[in-house]
Amino acid sequence: MQPRLRNFVVSFAIAAAQAAAPASAMVGGAPASDSGLGASVITVIGSRGTFCSGALIAPDVVLTAAHCISAGTDYKIVLYDAARAPELRDVRRVAVHPQFNAQGIASHRASADVALLQLAQPLTKPLAALGIPSEPIAAGQDFVVAGIGVTRRGDGKSGGTVRAAQLVSTSQPGRLQIRLVDPATNNLREGLGACTGDSGAPVAQAQSGRAVVVGVVSWSTSANSAAGCGGLTGVTPLTLYRDWVLQTVRAWGARL
């Protein structure tokens, strides 16, 4: 392991252990979740100090956001035992959707913000079912987001625990981007929402009696769409990208 990545893992592990005490959210007060959607959430770390969320969609394949992946960076995933001791697992290769536009996502515009990581060895964690959002997407539809991001913006020590929040779509849903909000605060004041480390987190919708991953977290805002967390959660739906995911997984010899 490169020294830079090793040092980051040590720091991340310490922060995660400190975060194991009672804490709130993603941000806003959502509970810890190690079942349902939360059981398939994966922590992805990079040698340049990044950390993101992902979902295990095959025993050796993780779905995350394209903006979590950059050239010249080594990636690992972090697993935790019952005592919250971290264990690193190797990533064999990564793939970023060819239509991804980093500038677009940075400006909260729609883009193919989807990426895959193939692990060197398969995991035995529960798998997330993969799908696309039910259409037409309308305001007020329920979605669940689960990630390992910080519970307080700017406080890395508050991250590392999988937490889930139920959010609803706003009046601006679409096939290219879905905007979610805490129904209790409606973006007027800070509430539940994704934050740093929740990028790439799976977004699920109930379909035919089960939770299906239909998108990944791409960005967030604070209340009234200001910079920060706890306002809007921007989601890249898999509507146009699920076929690419399936083709890439098959090309890697993996099976969903």
Salt bridges, closest charged atoms under 4 A:
GLU87 OE2 - ARG89 NE 2.91
ASP90 OD1 - LYS76 NZ 2.27
ASP113 OD2 - HIS67 ND1 2.80
GLU135 OE2 - ARG175 NE 2.81
ASP155 OD2 - ARG152 NH2 2.82
